[in-house]
Amino acid sequence: MLLEVKNLNVYYGHIHAIKDLSISVKEGETVCLIGANGAGKTTILQSISGLIPKHSGEVFFTDQDITQMKGHKITQAGIAQVPEGRRVFTNLSVLDNLNLGSYSIQDSVENKQKEIERIYQRFPILKERSGQRAGTLSGGEQQMLAIGRALMSRPKLLLLDEPSMGLSPIYVQKIFDVIKNLHDDGVTILLVEQNANIALNVADRAYVLETGKIVKEGTAKQLLNDPDVKVAYLGA
């Protein structure tokens, strides 16, 4: 198992946000977390990547206990997160944003340049806009840049938080085509997405989250055909 989260509990003050949650991700899988706003999806990703403290529970990555590991060390271990809202550095160029993605990784300039070229092959628009300020890109282009920046660390696990948020339908489809291509290339992905229908169509497995608890899990196909999921999340 590449990632195992066991009995995770997270509090915001007196609010018990995540309640004895356990999930796992195998190498090469795309696993998605679906649920309503406020269900705790983003909190789970932030807990895994060391951005917020855990009250209790354990997180294992490649059989290593990373529960108390600092965020930059988790990145070095092989986990990269694409945050909700993209959060590119708007006053920096596209190229500078990409270079910042490998800041914490010890690697040669030559290897980092090769990684940039791979990202340009995946996202040709970023090559065209490499000298342009990131803040002048469209929302969809910024999402591509945020994904590219995360890939610069050559992660073993990519955490994607609401990649379709705020995008036009055309760019939503483009971004999910990218996610499918990453999956086809063997990239392991843990995906948080409110658009349950499109998420389940690219995922291998999924968990349904309600108020900090897992209430359903299964293959993506099983959940696409689950009557409760259809009513609550698929607009049936």
Biotite code that builds the C-alpha atoms (Angstrom):
import biotite.structure as struc

atoms = struc.array([
    struc.Atom([0.000, 0.000, 0.000], chain_id="A", res_id=1, res_name="MET", atom_name="CA", element="C"),
    struc.Atom([1.427, 3.379, -0.970], chain_id="A", res_id=2, res_name="LEU", atom_name="CA", element="C"),
    struc.Atom([-0.638, 5.467, 1.480], chain_id="A", res_id=3, res_name="LEU", atom_name="CA", element="C"),
    struc.Atom([-2.472, 4.357, 4.608], chain_id="A", res_id=4, res_name="GLU", atom_name="CA", element="C"),
    struc.Atom([-4.381, 6.703, 6.888], chain_id="A", res_id=5, res_name="VAL", atom_name="CA", element="C"),
    struc.Atom([-5.504, 5.002, 10.096], chain_id="A", res_id=6, res_name="LYS", atom_name="CA", element="C"),
    struc.Atom([-8.059, 6.320, 12.600], chain_id="A", res_id=7, res_name="ASN", atom_name="CA", element="C"),
    struc.Atom([-7.367, 9.969, 11.803], chain_id="A", res_id=8, res_name="LEU", atom_name="CA", element="C"),
    struc.Atom([-8.946, 12.598, 14.044], chain_id="A", res_id=9, res_name="ASN", atom_name="CA", element="C"),
    struc.Atom([-8.667, 16.330, 13.413], chain_id="A", res_id=10, res_name="VAL", atom_name="CA", element="C"),
    struc.Atom([-10.147, 19.160, 15.450], chain_id="A", res_id=11, res_name="TYR", atom_name="CA", element="C"),
    struc.Atom([-10.651, 22.858, 14.722], chain_id="A", res_id=12, res_name="TYR", atom_name="CA", element="C"),
    struc.Atom([-10.936, 24.192, 18.248], chain_id="A", res_id=13, res_name="GLY", atom_name="CA", element="C"),
    struc.Atom([-13.842, 22.253, 19.754], chain_id="A", res_id=14, res_name="HIS", atom_name="CA", element="C"),
    struc.Atom([-15.143, 21.109, 16.363], chain_id="A", res_id=15, res_name="ILE", atom_name="CA", element="C"),
    struc.Atom([-14.383, 17.455, 15.602], chain_id="A", res_id=16, res_name="HIS", atom_name="CA", element="C"),
    struc.Atom([-13.776, 17.803, 11.849], chain_id="A", res_id=17, res_name="ALA", atom_name="CA", element="C"),
    struc.Atom([-12.404, 14.337, 10.972], chain_id="A", res_id=18, res_name="ILE", atom_name="CA", element="C"),
    struc.Atom([-13.613, 11.347, 12.965], chain_id="A", res_id=19, res_name="LYS", atom_name="CA", element="C"),
    struc.Atom([-11.653, 8.078, 13.121], chain_id="A", res_id=20, res_name="ASP", atom_name="CA", element="C"),
    struc.Atom([-11.090, 8.141, 9.377], chain_id="A", res_id=21, res_name="LEU", atom_name="CA", element="C"),
    struc.Atom([-9.190, 5.376, 7.602], chain_id="A", res_id=22, res_name="SER", atom_name="CA", element="C"),
    struc.Atom([-8.401, 5.344, 3.890], chain_id="A", res_id=23, res_name="ILE", atom_name="CA", element="C"),
    struc.Atom([-5.773, 3.770, 1.649], chain_id="A", res_id=24, res_name="SER", atom_name="CA", element="C"),
    struc.Atom([-4.312, 4.297, -1.803], chain_id="A", res_id=25, res_name="VAL", atom_name="CA", element="C"),
    struc.Atom([-2.433, 1.665, -3.775], chain_id="A", res_id=26, res_name="LYS", atom_name="CA", element="C"),
    struc.Atom([0.414, 2.532, -6.105], chain_id="A", res_id=27, res_name="GLU", atom_name="CA", element="C"),
    struc.Atom([-0.929, 3.488, -9.550], chain_id="A", res_id=28, res_name="GLY", atom_name="CA", element="C"),
    struc.Atom([-4.497, 4.075, -8.364], chain_id="A", res_id=29, res_name="GLU", atom_name="CA", element="C"),
    struc.Atom([-6.674, 7.132, -8.664], chain_id="A", res_id=30, res_name="THR", atom_name="CA", element="C"),
    struc.Atom([-8.819, 7.317, -5.535], chain_id="A", res_id=31, res_name="VAL", atom_name="CA", element="C"),
    struc.Atom([-11.349, 10.085, -5.017], chain_id="A", res_id=32, res_name="CYS", atom_name="CA", element="C"),
    struc.Atom([-13.021, 11.575, -1.966], chain_id="A", res_id=33, res_name="LEU", atom_name="CA", element="C"),
    struc.Atom([-16.493, 12.922, -2.639], chain_id="A", res_id=34, res_name="ILE", atom_name="CA", element="C"),
    struc.Atom([-18.843, 14.772, -0.345], chain_id="A", res_id=35, res_name="GLY", atom_name="CA", element="C"),
    struc.Atom([-20.643, 18.036, 0.226], chain_id="A", res_id=36, res_name="ALA", atom_name="CA", element="C"),
    struc.Atom([-18.974, 21.318, 1.149], chain_id="A", res_id=37, res_name="ASN", atom_name="CA", element="C"),
    struc.Atom([-17.772, 21.157, 4.736], chain_id="A", res_id=38, res_name="GLY", atom_name="CA", element="C"),
    struc.Atom([-17.568, 17.356, 4.797], chain_id="A", res_id=39, res_name="ALA", atom_name="CA", element="C"),
    struc.Atom([-13.827, 17.496, 5.559], chain_id="A", res_id=40, res_name="GLY", atom_name="CA", element="C"),
    struc.Atom([-12.299, 16.556, 2.220], chain_id="A", res_id=41, res_name="LYS", atom_name="CA", element="C"),
    struc.Atom([-9.715, 19.349, 2.114], chain_id="A", res_id=42, res_name="THR", atom_name="CA", element="C"),
    struc.Atom([-8.878, 18.796, 5.784], chain_id="A", res_id=43, res_name="THR", atom_name="CA", element="C"),
    struc.Atom([-7.909, 15.205, 4.994], chain_id="A", res_id=44, res_name="ILE", atom_name="CA", element="C"),
    struc.Atom([-5.485, 16.266, 2.262], chain_id="A", res_id=45, res_name="LEU", atom_name="CA", element="C"),
    struc.Atom([-3.974, 18.980, 4.441], chain_id="A", res_id=46, res_name="GLN", atom_name="CA", element="C"),
    struc.Atom([-3.508, 16.479, 7.266], chain_id="A", res_id=47, res_name="SER", atom_name="CA", element="C"),
    struc.Atom([-1.747, 14.023, 4.968], chain_id="A", res_id=48, res_name="ILE", atom_name="CA", element="C"),
    struc.Atom([0.606, 16.689, 3.611], chain_id="A", res_id=49, res_name="SER", atom_name="CA", element="C"),
    struc.Atom([1.442, 18.048, 7.071], chain_id="A", res_id=50, res_name="GLY", atom_name="CA", element="C"),
    struc.Atom([-0.225, 21.442, 6.662], chain_id="A", res_id=51, res_name="LEU", atom_name="CA", element="C"),
    struc.Atom([-2.503, 21.093, 9.701], chain_id="A", res_id=52, res_name="ILE", atom_name="CA", element="C"),
    struc.Atom([-1.967, 19.147, 12.951], chain_id="A", res_id=53, res_name="PRO", atom_name="CA", element="C"),
    struc.Atom([-3.538, 15.783, 13.680], chain_id="A", res_id=54, res_name="LYS", atom_name="CA", element="C"),
    struc.Atom([-5.206, 15.150, 17.038], chain_id="A", res_id=55, res_name="HIS", atom_name="CA", element="C"),
    struc.Atom([-4.704, 11.388, 16.757], chain_id="A", res_id=56, res_name="SER", atom_name="CA", element="C"),
    struc.Atom([-4.266, 8.640, 14.220], chain_id="A", res_id=57, res_name="GLY", atom_name="CA", element="C"),
    struc.Atom([-1.444, 7.552, 11.937], chain_id="A", res_id=58, res_name="GLU", atom_name="CA", element="C"),
    struc.Atom([-0.368, 8.226, 8.362], chain_id="A", res_id=59, res_name="VAL", atom_name="CA", element="C"),
    struc.Atom([1.965, 5.812, 6.583], chain_id="A", res_id=60, res_name="PHE", atom_name="CA", element="C"),
    struc.Atom([3.542, 6.478, 3.198], chain_id="A", res_id=61, res_name="PHE", atom_name="CA", element="C"),
    struc.Atom([5.670, 3.816, 1.487], chain_id="A", res_id=62, res_name="THR", atom_name="CA", element="C"),
    struc.Atom([5.565, 1.991, 4.866], chain_id="A", res_id=63, res_name="ASP", atom_name="CA", element="C"),
    struc.Atom([7.125, 5.012, 6.590], chain_id="A", res_id=64, res_name="GLN", atom_name="CA", element="C"),
    struc.Atom([5.324, 6.702, 9.475], chain_id="A", res_id=65, res_name="ASP", atom_name="CA", element="C"),
    struc.Atom([4.887, 10.337, 8.397], chain_id="A", res_id=66, res_name="ILE", atom_name="CA", element="C"),
    struc.Atom([2.272, 11.242, 11.008], chain_id="A", res_id=67, res_name="THR", atom_name="CA", element="C"),
    struc.Atom([4.404, 13.896, 12.717], chain_id="A", res_id=68, res_name="GLN", atom_name="CA", element="C"),
    struc.Atom([6.619, 14.765, 9.763], chain_id="A", res_id=69, res_name="MET", atom_name="CA", element="C"),
    struc.Atom([6.891, 18.435, 8.721], chain_id="A", res_id=70, res_name="LYS", atom_name="CA", element="C"),
    struc.Atom([5.320, 19.514, 5.434], chain_id="A", res_id=71, res_name="GLY", atom_name="CA", element="C"),
    struc.Atom([8.559, 20.109, 3.528], chain_id="A", res_id=72, res_name="HIS", atom_name="CA", element="C"),
    struc.Atom([9.848, 16.699, 4.596], chain_id="A", res_id=73, res_name="LYS", atom_name="CA", element="C"),
    struc.Atom([6.632, 15.090, 3.357], chain_id="A", res_id=74, res_name="ILE", atom_name="CA", element="C"),
    struc.Atom([7.216, 16.756, -0.013], chain_id="A", res_id=75, res_name="THR", atom_name="CA", element="C"),
    struc.Atom([10.743, 15.380, -0.049], chain_id="A", res_id=76, res_name="GLN", atom_name="CA", element="C"),
    struc.Atom([9.349, 11.943, 0.793], chain_id="A", res_id=77, res_name="ALA", atom_name="CA", element="C"),
    struc.Atom([7.256, 12.042, -2.394], chain_id="A", res_id=78, res_name="GLY", atom_name="CA", element="C"),
    struc.Atom([3.862, 13.659, -1.753], chain_id="A", res_id=79, res_name="ILE", atom_name="CA", element="C"),
    struc.Atom([2.863, 16.822, -3.634], chain_id="A", res_id=80, res_name="ALA", atom_name="CA", element="C"),
    struc.Atom([-0.392, 18.722, -3.233], chain_id="A", res_id=81, res_name="GLN", atom_name="CA", element="C"),
    struc.Atom([-2.240, 20.891, -5.733], chain_id="A", res_id=82, res_name="VAL", atom_name="CA", element="C"),
    struc.Atom([-4.233, 23.165, -3.415], chain_id="A", res_id=83, res_name="PRO", atom_name="CA", element="C"),
    struc.Atom([-7.826, 24.246, -3.739], chain_id="A", res_id=84, res_name="GLU", atom_name="CA", element="C"),
    struc.Atom([-7.970, 27.539, -5.641], chain_id="A", res_id=85, res_name="GLY", atom_name="CA", element="C"),
    struc.Atom([-4.645, 26.807, -7.401], chain_id="A", res_id=86, res_name="ARG", atom_name="CA", element="C"),
    struc.Atom([-2.641, 29.395, -5.395], chain_id="A", res_id=87, res_name="ARG", atom_name="CA", element="C"),
    struc.Atom([-0.063, 30.130, -8.037], chain_id="A", res_id=88, res_name="VAL", atom_name="CA", element="C"),
    struc.Atom([2.353, 32.974, -7.374], chain_id="A", res_id=89, res_name="PHE", atom_name="CA", element="C"),
    struc.Atom([0.582, 35.557, -9.486], chain_id="A", res_id=90, res_name="THR", atom_name="CA", element="C"),
    struc.Atom([3.427, 38.084, -9.734], chain_id="A", res_id=91, res_name="ASN", atom_name="CA", element="C"),
    struc.Atom([5.984, 35.489, -10.792], chain_id="A", res_id=92, res_name="LEU", atom_name="CA", element="C"),
    struc.Atom([6.379, 34.057, -14.265], chain_id="A", res_id=93, res_name="SER", atom_name="CA", element="C"),
    struc.Atom([5.105, 30.642, -15.298], chain_id="A", res_id=94, res_name="VAL", atom_name="CA", element="C"),
    struc.Atom([8.674, 29.364, -15.365], chain_id="A", res_id=95, res_name="LEU", atom_name="CA", element="C"),
    struc.Atom([9.447, 30.739, -11.895], chain_id="A", res_id=96, res_name="ASP", atom_name="CA", element="C"),
    struc.Atom([6.312, 29.048, -10.547], chain_id="A", res_id=97, res_name="ASN", atom_name="CA", element="C"),
    struc.Atom([7.465, 25.734, -12.003], chain_id="A", res_id=98, res_name="LEU", atom_name="CA", element="C"),
    struc.Atom([10.943, 26.108, -10.570], chain_id="A", res_id=99, res_name="ASN", atom_name="CA", element="C"),
    struc.Atom([9.490, 26.726, -7.113], chain_id="A", res_id=100, res_name="LEU", atom_name="CA", element="C"),
    struc.Atom([7.848, 23.308, -7.326], chain_id="A", res_id=101, res_name="GLY", atom_name="CA", element="C"),
    struc.Atom([11.257, 21.661, -7.064], chain_id="A", res_id=102, res_name="SER", atom_name="CA", element="C"),
    struc.Atom([12.644, 24.034, -4.426], chain_id="A", res_id=103, res_name="TYR", atom_name="CA", element="C"),
    struc.Atom([12.764, 21.446, -1.629], chain_id="A", res_id=104, res_name="SER", atom_name="CA", element="C"),
    struc.Atom([14.068, 18.633, -3.834], chain_id="A", res_id=105, res_name="ILE", atom_name="CA", element="C"),
    struc.Atom([17.786, 17.991, -4.039], chain_id="A", res_id=106, res_name="GLN", atom_name="CA", element="C"),
    struc.Atom([18.498, 17.532, -7.724], chain_id="A", res_id=107, res_name="ASP", atom_name="CA", element="C"),
    struc.Atom([20.770, 18.811, -10.456], chain_id="A", res_id=108, res_name="SER", atom_name="CA", element="C"),
    struc.Atom([19.883, 21.817, -12.593], chain_id="A", res_id=109, res_name="VAL", atom_name="CA", element="C"),
    struc.Atom([20.003, 19.521, -15.618], chain_id="A", res_id=110, res_name="GLU", atom_name="CA", element="C"),
    struc.Atom([17.430, 17.108, -14.163], chain_id="A", res_id=111, res_name="ASN", atom_name="CA", element="C"),
    struc.Atom([15.131, 19.959, -13.149], chain_id="A", res_id=112, res_name="LYS", atom_name="CA", element="C"),
    struc.Atom([15.318, 21.327, -16.679], chain_id="A", res_id=113, res_name="GLN", atom_name="CA", element="C"),
    struc.Atom([14.390, 17.915, -18.060], chain_id="A", res_id=114, res_name="LYS", atom_name="CA", element="C"),
    struc.Atom([11.370, 17.883, -15.760], chain_id="A", res_id=115, res_name="GLU", atom_name="CA", element="C"),
    struc.Atom([10.318, 21.325, -17.012], chain_id="A", res_id=116, res_name="ILE", atom_name="CA", element="C"),
    struc.Atom([10.524, 20.055, -20.582], chain_id="A", res_id=117, res_name="GLU", atom_name="CA", element="C"),
    struc.Atom([8.322, 17.070, -19.677], chain_id="A", res_id=118, res_name="ARG", atom_name="CA", element="C"),
    struc.Atom([5.761, 19.418, -18.157], chain_id="A", res_id=119, res_name="ILE", atom_name="CA", element="C"),
    struc.Atom([5.883, 21.616, -21.270], chain_id="A", res_id=120, res_name="TYR", atom_name="CA", element="C"),
    struc.Atom([5.158, 18.504, -23.356], chain_id="A", res_id=121, res_name="GLN", atom_name="CA", element="C"),
    struc.Atom([2.147, 17.744, -21.160], chain_id="A", res_id=122, res_name="ARG", atom_name="CA", element="C"),
    struc.Atom([0.992, 21.381, -21.093], chain_id="A", res_id=123, res_name="PHE", atom_name="CA", element="C"),
    struc.Atom([2.160, 23.114, -24.302], chain_id="A", res_id=124, res_name="PRO", atom_name="CA", element="C"),
    struc.Atom([0.358, 26.336, -23.306], chain_id="A", res_id=125, res_name="ILE", atom_name="CA", element="C"),
    struc.Atom([2.736, 26.708, -20.342], chain_id="A", res_id=126, res_name="LEU", atom_name="CA", element="C"),
    struc.Atom([5.703, 26.685, -22.686], chain_id="A", res_id=127, res_name="LYS", atom_name="CA", element="C"),
    struc.Atom([4.065, 29.377, -24.801], chain_id="A", res_id=128, res_name="GLU", atom_name="CA", element="C"),
    struc.Atom([3.443, 31.454, -21.657], chain_id="A", res_id=129, res_name="ARG", atom_name="CA", element="C"),
    struc.Atom([6.675, 30.596, -19.810], chain_id="A", res_id=130, res_name="SER", atom_name="CA", element="C"),
    struc.Atom([7.763, 34.245, -19.417], chain_id="A", res_id=131, res_name="GLY", atom_name="CA", element="C"),
    struc.Atom([4.268, 35.540, -18.673], chain_id="A", res_id=132, res_name="GLN", atom_name="CA", element="C"),
    struc.Atom([3.106, 36.451, -15.163], chain_id="A", res_id=133, res_name="ARG", atom_name="CA", element="C"),
    struc.Atom([1.006, 33.636, -13.726], chain_id="A", res_id=134, res_name="ALA", atom_name="CA", element="C"),
    struc.Atom([-1.686, 36.077, -12.643], chain_id="A", res_id=135, res_name="GLY", atom_name="CA", element="C"),
    struc.Atom([-2.479, 36.883, -16.273], chain_id="A", res_id=136, res_name="THR", atom_name="CA", element="C"),
    struc.Atom([-3.351, 33.267, -17.118], chain_id="A", res_id=137, res_name="LEU", atom_name="CA", element="C"),
    struc.Atom([-6.932, 32.053, -17.304], chain_id="A", res_id=138, res_name="SER", atom_name="CA", element="C"),
    struc.Atom([-8.273, 29.931, -14.454], chain_id="A", res_id=139, res_name="GLY", atom_name="CA", element="C"),
    struc.Atom([-7.812, 26.740, -16.455], chain_id="A", res_id=140, res_name="GLY", atom_name="CA", element="C"),
    struc.Atom([-4.258, 27.661, -17.395], chain_id="A", res_id=141, res_name="GLU", atom_name="CA", element="C"),
    struc.Atom([-3.480, 28.447, -13.764], chain_id="A", res_id=142, res_name="GLN", atom_name="CA", element="C"),
    struc.Atom([-4.799, 25.006, -12.808], chain_id="A", res_id=143, res_name="GLN", atom_name="CA", element="C"),
    struc.Atom([-2.466, 23.444, -15.359], chain_id="A", res_id=144, res_name="MET", atom_name="CA", element="C"),
    struc.Atom([0.386, 25.480, -13.886], chain_id="A", res_id=145, res_name="LEU", atom_name="CA", element="C"),
    struc.Atom([-0.497, 24.366, -10.344], chain_id="A", res_id=146, res_name="ALA", atom_name="CA", element="C"),
    struc.Atom([-0.453, 20.723, -11.462], chain_id="A", res_id=147, res_name="ILE", atom_name="CA", element="C"),
    struc.Atom([2.807, 21.261, -13.341], chain_id="A", res_id=148, res_name="GLY", atom_name="CA", element="C"),
    struc.Atom([4.368, 22.918, -10.289], chain_id="A", res_id=149, res_name="ARG", atom_name="CA", element="C"),
    struc.Atom([3.425, 19.895, -8.158], chain_id="A", res_id=150, res_name="ALA", atom_name="CA", element="C"),
    struc.Atom([4.844, 17.495, -10.736], chain_id="A", res_id=151, res_name="LEU", atom_name="CA", element="C"),
    struc.Atom([8.197, 19.294, -10.585], chain_id="A", res_id=152, res_name="MET", atom_name="CA", element="C"),
    struc.Atom([8.974, 17.407, -7.365], chain_id="A", res_id=153, res_name="SER", atom_name="CA", element="C"),
    struc.Atom([8.375, 14.105, -9.209], chain_id="A", res_id=154, res_name="ARG", atom_name="CA", element="C"),
    struc.Atom([5.921, 12.895, -6.568], chain_id="A", res_id=155, res_name="PRO", atom_name="CA", element="C"),
    struc.Atom([5.012, 9.296, -5.855], chain_id="A", res_id=156, res_name="LYS", atom_name="CA", element="C"),
    struc.Atom([1.575, 10.565, -4.783], chain_id="A", res_id=157, res_name="LEU", atom_name="CA", element="C"),
    struc.Atom([-0.281, 13.589, -6.148], chain_id="A", res_id=158, res_name="LEU", atom_name="CA", element="C"),
    struc.Atom([-2.993, 15.174, -3.989], chain_id="A", res_id=159, res_name="LEU", atom_name="CA", element="C"),
    struc.Atom([-5.514, 17.134, -6.068], chain_id="A", res_id=160, res_name="LEU", atom_name="CA", element="C"),
    struc.Atom([-7.922, 19.414, -4.212], chain_id="A", res_id=161, res_name="ASP", atom_name="CA", element="C"),
    struc.Atom([-11.034, 20.493, -6.174], chain_id="A", res_id=162, res_name="GLU", atom_name="CA", element="C"),
    struc.Atom([-9.279, 20.828, -9.571], chain_id="A", res_id=163, res_name="PRO", atom_name="CA", element="C"),
    struc.Atom([-12.512, 21.789, -11.361], chain_id="A", res_id=164, res_name="SER", atom_name="CA", element="C"),
    struc.Atom([-13.427, 24.631, -8.995], chain_id="A", res_id=165, res_name="MET", atom_name="CA", element="C"),
    struc.Atom([-14.254, 27.881, -10.775], chain_id="A", res_id=166, res_name="GLY", atom_name="CA", element="C"),
    struc.Atom([-13.462, 26.575, -14.251], chain_id="A", res_id=167, res_name="LEU", atom_name="CA", element="C"),
    struc.Atom([-15.547, 26.736, -17.404], chain_id="A", res_id=168, res_name="SER", atom_name="CA", element="C"),
    struc.Atom([-16.986, 23.398, -18.624], chain_id="A", res_id=169, res_name="PRO", atom_name="CA", element="C"),
    struc.Atom([-14.398, 23.289, -21.418], chain_id="A", res_id=170, res_name="ILE", atom_name="CA", element="C"),
    struc.Atom([-11.500, 23.622, -18.967], chain_id="A", res_id=171, res_name="TYR", atom_name="CA", element="C"),
    struc.Atom([-13.095, 21.174, -16.529], chain_id="A", res_id=172, res_name="VAL", atom_name="CA", element="C"),
    struc.Atom([-12.980, 18.570, -19.293], chain_id="A", res_id=173, res_name="GLN", atom_name="CA", element="C"),
    struc.Atom([-9.393, 19.520, -20.205], chain_id="A", res_id=174, res_name="LYS", atom_name="CA", element="C"),
    struc.Atom([-8.236, 19.216, -16.588], chain_id="A", res_id=175, res_name="ILE", atom_name="CA", element="C"),
    struc.Atom([-9.890, 15.838, -16.163], chain_id="A", res_id=176, res_name="PHE", atom_name="CA", element="C"),
    struc.Atom([-8.352, 14.672, -19.425], chain_id="A", res_id=177, res_name="ASP", atom_name="CA", element="C"),
    struc.Atom([-5.008, 15.604, -17.846], chain_id="A", res_id=178, res_name="VAL", atom_name="CA", element="C"),
    struc.Atom([-5.891, 13.642, -14.696], chain_id="A", res_id=179, res_name="ILE", atom_name="CA", element="C"),
    struc.Atom([-6.817, 10.599, -16.797], chain_id="A", res_id=180, res_name="LYS", atom_name="CA", element="C"),
    struc.Atom([-3.548, 10.887, -18.739], chain_id="A", res_id=181, res_name="ASN", atom_name="CA", element="C"),
    struc.Atom([-1.562, 11.119, -15.494], chain_id="A", res_id=182, res_name="LEU", atom_name="CA", element="C"),
    struc.Atom([-3.332, 7.996, -14.271], chain_id="A", res_id=183, res_name="HIS", atom_name="CA", element="C"),
    struc.Atom([-2.578, 6.217, -17.548], chain_id="A", res_id=184, res_name="ASP", atom_name="CA", element="C"),
    struc.Atom([1.090, 7.191, -17.090], chain_id="A", res_id=185, res_name="ASP", atom_name="CA", element="C"),
    struc.Atom([1.134, 5.480, -13.692], chain_id="A", res_id=186, res_name="GLY", atom_name="CA", element="C"),
    struc.Atom([0.888, 8.533, -11.438], chain_id="A", res_id=187, res_name="VAL", atom_name="CA", element="C"),
    struc.Atom([-0.862, 7.733, -8.151], chain_id="A", res_id=188, res_name="THR", atom_name="CA", element="C"),
    struc.Atom([-3.574, 10.278, -7.338], chain_id="A", res_id=189, res_name="ILE", atom_name="CA", element="C"),
    struc.Atom([-5.774, 11.080, -4.351], chain_id="A", res_id=190, res_name="LEU", atom_name="CA", element="C"),
    struc.Atom([-8.477, 13.364, -5.687], chain_id="A", res_id=191, res_name="LEU", atom_name="CA", element="C"),
    struc.Atom([-10.897, 15.605, -3.813], chain_id="A", res_id=192, res_name="VAL", atom_name="CA", element="C"),
    struc.Atom([-13.701, 16.767, -6.065], chain_id="A", res_id=193, res_name="GLU", atom_name="CA", element="C"),
    struc.Atom([-17.223, 18.083, -5.571], chain_id="A", res_id=194, res_name="GLN", atom_name="CA", element="C"),
    struc.Atom([-18.224, 17.149, -9.119], chain_id="A", res_id=195, res_name="ASN", atom_name="CA", element="C"),
    struc.Atom([-18.825, 13.525, -8.168], chain_id="A", res_id=196, res_name="ALA", atom_name="CA", element="C"),
    struc.Atom([-19.881, 12.363, -11.610], chain_id="A", res_id=197, res_name="ASN", atom_name="CA", element="C"),
    struc.Atom([-16.716, 13.402, -13.420], chain_id="A", res_id=198, res_name="ILE", atom_name="CA", element="C"),
    struc.Atom([-14.515, 12.292, -10.501], chain_id="A", res_id=199, res_name="ALA", atom_name="CA", element="C"),
    struc.Atom([-16.004, 8.802, -10.402], chain_id="A", res_id=200, res_name="LEU", atom_name="CA", element="C"),
    struc.Atom([-15.497, 8.481, -14.148], chain_id="A", res_id=201, res_name="ASN", atom_name="CA", element="C"),
    struc.Atom([-11.709, 8.879, -13.806], chain_id="A", res_id=202, res_name="VAL", atom_name="CA", element="C"),
    struc.Atom([-11.200, 7.077, -10.480], chain_id="A", res_id=203, res_name="ALA", atom_name="CA", element="C"),
    struc.Atom([-10.546, 3.432, -9.657], chain_id="A", res_id=204, res_name="ASP", atom_name="CA", element="C"),
    struc.Atom([-12.022, 3.610, -6.149], chain_id="A", res_id=205, res_name="ARG", atom_name="CA", element="C"),
    struc.Atom([-13.798, 6.203, -4.038], chain_id="A", res_id=206, res_name="ALA", atom_name="CA", element="C"),
    struc.Atom([-14.839, 7.134, -0.530], chain_id="A", res_id=207, res_name="TYR", atom_name="CA", element="C"),
    struc.Atom([-17.966, 9.110, 0.330], chain_id="A", res_id=208, res_name="VAL", atom_name="CA", element="C"),
    struc.Atom([-17.490, 11.540, 3.194], chain_id="A", res_id=209, res_name="LEU", atom_name="CA", element="C"),
    struc.Atom([-20.182, 13.097, 5.399], chain_id="A", res_id=210, res_name="GLU", atom_name="CA", element="C"),
    struc.Atom([-19.377, 15.360, 8.357], chain_id="A", res_id=211, res_name="THR", atom_name="CA", element="C"),
    struc.Atom([-15.892, 13.959, 8.772], chain_id="A", res_id=212, res_name="GLY", atom_name="CA", element="C"),
    struc.Atom([-16.803, 10.267, 8.454], chain_id="A", res_id=213, res_name="LYS", atom_name="CA", element="C"),
    struc.Atom([-16.569, 7.739, 5.654], chain_id="A", res_id=214, res_name="ILE", atom_name="CA", element="C"),
    struc.Atom([-20.123, 6.541, 5.001], chain_id="A", res_id=215, res_name="VAL", atom_name="CA", element="C"),
    struc.Atom([-19.529, 4.549, 1.798], chain_id="A", res_id=216, res_name="LYS", atom_name="CA", element="C"),
    struc.Atom([-16.592, 3.154, -0.117], chain_id="A", res_id=217, res_name="GLU", atom_name="CA", element="C"),
    struc.Atom([-16.092, 0.943, -3.117], chain_id="A", res_id=218, res_name="GLY", atom_name="CA", element="C"),
    struc.Atom([-15.016, 0.883, -6.720], chain_id="A", res_id=219, res_name="THR", atom_name="CA", element="C"),
    struc.Atom([-15.923, 3.946, -8.734], chain_id="A", res_id=220, res_name="ALA", atom_name="CA", element="C"),
    struc.Atom([-18.282, 1.836, -10.832], chain_id="A", res_id=221, res_name="LYS", atom_name="CA", element="C"),
    struc.Atom([-20.082, 0.572, -7.710], chain_id="A", res_id=222, res_name="GLN", atom_name="CA", element="C"),
    struc.Atom([-20.606, 4.079, -6.389], chain_id="A", res_id=223, res_name="LEU", atom_name="CA", element="C"),
    struc.Atom([-21.741, 5.406, -9.769], chain_id="A", res_id=224, res_name="LEU", atom_name="CA", element="C"),
    struc.Atom([-24.520, 2.815, -9.604], chain_id="A", res_id=225, res_name="ASN", atom_name="CA", element="C"),
    struc.Atom([-25.299, 3.237, -5.904], chain_id="A", res_id=226, res_name="ASP", atom_name="CA", element="C"),
    struc.Atom([-28.849, 4.637, -5.474], chain_id="A", res_id=227, res_name="PRO", atom_name="CA", element="C"),
    struc.Atom([-27.937, 6.765, -2.435], chain_id="A", res_id=228, res_name="ASP", atom_name="CA", element="C"),
    struc.Atom([-24.913, 8.265, -4.186], chain_id="A", res_id=229, res_name="VAL", atom_name="CA", element="C"),
    struc.Atom([-26.991, 8.932, -7.292], chain_id="A", res_id=230, res_name="LYS", atom_name="CA", element="C"),
    struc.Atom([-29.556, 10.902, -5.310], chain_id="A", res_id=231, res_name="VAL", atom_name="CA", element="C"),
    struc.Atom([-27.107, 12.782, -3.076], chain_id="A", res_id=232, res_name="ALA", atom_name="CA", element="C"),
    struc.Atom([-24.238, 13.534, -5.477], chain_id="A", res_id=233, res_name="TYR", atom_name="CA", element="C"),
    struc.Atom([-25.079, 12.667, -9.073], chain_id="A", res_id=234, res_name="LEU", atom_name="CA", element="C"),
    struc.Atom([-28.278, 14.630, -9.517], chain_id="A", res_id=235, res_name="GLY", atom_name="CA", element="C"),
    struc.Atom([-30.457, 11.574, -10.047], chain_id="A", res_id=236, res_name="ALA", atom_name="CA", element="C"),
])
